[in-house]
């Protein structure tokens, strides 16, 4: 589906359900994280880029103070009055857009006299693939409501709004990586973000210029941040920081890892080591891109995956196979991307070998008895924007 098709579907969906044409349509991208996994909630460094898969929201005014959300991927709309929006009462897919409405108010938006809105959502970001379909929805809705209601928030603040919605309403203990990528990204660039200060630098990537493509391998093993191992990993990091006497693992220098090994149990130490070394790898990647270009970062991607596999233990057999196979088929570097426990891997592959690498992955998955993976390339793309 092209971006134009997605926007038209959102606009048509709103008109079909409300009887009125939209006042506007906004979109925001999914993201791939080039490097820097599970560092964001540890006040560390991350380096994602937006992809050319997006969520679009069409918005229309109502004559009351209700917010009505609908989508082609849900059978029934959900309607909540602005004065009765309870963060603990939102469930399922509608928690993402309605969580944003609640979070805007928590950040000081005066909605006492706001008119209600109809919101219709469409998306071509794969769900459960680790490409942040949720942040795409949150960011598109946040930008739309910010503009339509005249709230005046800047994009870094809207990223914090999306994170609050995800943490409090959806119940996923994620950091700010995904929303920052969706709102701050630019074409052919990544977002180097300091998650403590929230300072961001847009860093050119120049993959195509270097003869490289980003191949995504969606393992079709779905993950969910609101459940399972993600929260356990975050708890381990917080416990490690407390035991080592630092506010967050961002403050732990790599030279202190031998002391950490003495003080911590083996599992907590390995969680801590991943975060500390991953922060260094993010900084090294940004430096390498500035000094040598994308052809110089492959070993850093490989080392990141090994750390997530062995120290943080968030990879899966499918993700490991995707990484190993793309490397054997000519990728200069590969790693799982996203929160782990499923989702996708990314590989930097010479343009001439993309089809070979994708075919090799499909064959390897078939031989191993795994589900057929999704394989497609993505292009570093612009962040959230108004479409019409």
PyMOL commands that set and color helices and strands:
alter all, ss='L'
color gray80, all
select helices_A, chain A and resi 3-18+40-42+82-84+87-89+94-106+133-148+155-170+177-184+229-244+249-251+254-263+266-292+294-296+298-310+317-328+351-368
alter helices_A, ss='H'
color red, helices_A
select strands_A, chain A and resi 24-35+45-61+66-71+78-81+117-123+189-194+200-204+212-218+333-337+344-350+374-378+385-386
alter strands_A, ss='S'
color yellow, strands_A
deselect
rebuild
show_as cartoon
